[in-house]
Amino acid sequence: MEKGQTIELKAVYKSYRTKTSVSIFKPTYKEIEAIQGITFTHTITENLGIFGKNGAGKTTLIKLLTGILPPTSGEIKVLGFIPYKLKKEFKKQIGLFQGGKGQLIWDIPAIQSLELSRYIYGYSKDEFLHRLADFSKALDIGDELNQPLRNMSLGQRCKMELMFSFLHLPRLVFLDEPTSGLDIITRSNLRSFINYCHQQYGICFVISSHNVKDITDCCKSCIILDKGHILYQGDTNYLLEKYQYDIITINVDSEDMAKEISNKFDGKRNGSQVILETSSSDTDEVITQLLSQYNISAFKLKRKDTEDIFTEILKNE
């Protein structure tokens, strides 16, 4: 495995000291451990998702990987570089988009702001125009390019900021809450655009998000963070399959029958209704037994939502 193809962290800690009093003369402080001993390696041939609830350490981890913050202790190498040293060669190979934080100039046409990218990163106007046309087509952007950002909707501004983050075609792009505050259609379009750029240009995306679909739709690998610790690191589909269950809801003729079914299949009972959870591989067999042995008056089958799966993992830990 080439070092220039990986993100590597070894026993990384990051702590903050926050003020807990308003006193000017005798302030008191509290130490917060945002990242606690994280170790992992990720090859940049695949996108990586970072999921966790508020305060889990997602944004801190992104800041460590991009060099905005140095670690308190431990080692970090991204593409063979130590991020917080912020070498020019490193900065050319990464991009950063933080949802809700603007990089473009508010009062000039978006295309003029976007063109700053070619001056910063040193590529030709022809390359700029080619990439702009390709990205605009993929994101369904038209005349908005000639409007200033202050006249755009949140979704339109987000598209412009996202394009600016990697018009220079870096090897690695960090997206921190990329779909925050966006409507369902715009979220879906942005996910499609991320997948397009990964396939077309070979860009690796590291996506930190509260939105589970950002990760399941775009990332083959994922990390689940909780209170600065890694609860899971590995294949996203494997995680979903491991925790995936079907939920069977049935109504029967009597509470006695419901109690019998609940005891036999380890379900939850509410009067004459029973709710059963089964692994997907066992669902057909359970349904066959229920229909052949009991008089079922109502039946419903639902697969557990991916968001429920991630939430359950966090709760259980």
Secondary structure, DSSP 4 states (H G I P E B T S, - for coil): --GGGEEEEEEEEEEEEEE----SSS--EEEEEEEEEEEEEEETTS-EEEE--TTSSHHHHHHHHHTSS--SEEEEEETTB-GGG--HHHHHTEEEEETT---S-TTSBHHHHHHHHHHHHT--HHHHHHHHHHHHHHHT--GGGGSBGGGS-HHHHHHHHHHHHHTT--SEEEEESTTTT--HHHHHHHHHHHHHHHHHH--EEEEEES-HHHHHHH-SEEEEEETTEEEEEEEHHHHHHHH-EEEEEEEES-HHHHHHHHHHHT-EEETTEEEEEEETTTHHHHHHHHHHHS-EEEEEEEEPPHHHHHHHHHHH-
